[in-house]
Amino acid sequence: MALPEEELHRVKGLLEKLCLERSDDSVRLEYHARGNRVTLVESRPLFIDPDVVNSVNVAQFEFNPDLQLWTLY
């Protein structure tokens, strides 16, 4: 089930701001929305080989449309 349009717009506004504020030359935050889940991802170069970028899921949010609530995992 996809996120309601209004909720997706709200998520984009909040997470785009967070990702922009917390990203710099070495660390990049981004998010991916799929269905009713949004995943926050941190990417940074490996210390041993800076040409290789390592990405880690930091948090996952799931929207419950019946309750109109988000759950953080």
Steps between C-alpha positions, in 0.01 A plus 500: 500500500643840403514798731214746467606799289467745789716282728764452230518878451547545878774233509684660209495839671636367830756249373638712217575772756662250739709341224619837374595623848681180604687427176849630424797410279558163667157390628178504301153436637216410268164331525306253289121462506345171397144406573413620848864491618772761492865404558767747610843407356848626591778472239868568556832397341688209654800599710724240331386583145333842463393415145255243641182638658333308780125548557321408822128510579472727804127487565180374347163665546172324428169681458177341622221659292223365725644665812672787316815423702867443422710226659877534524715185464 
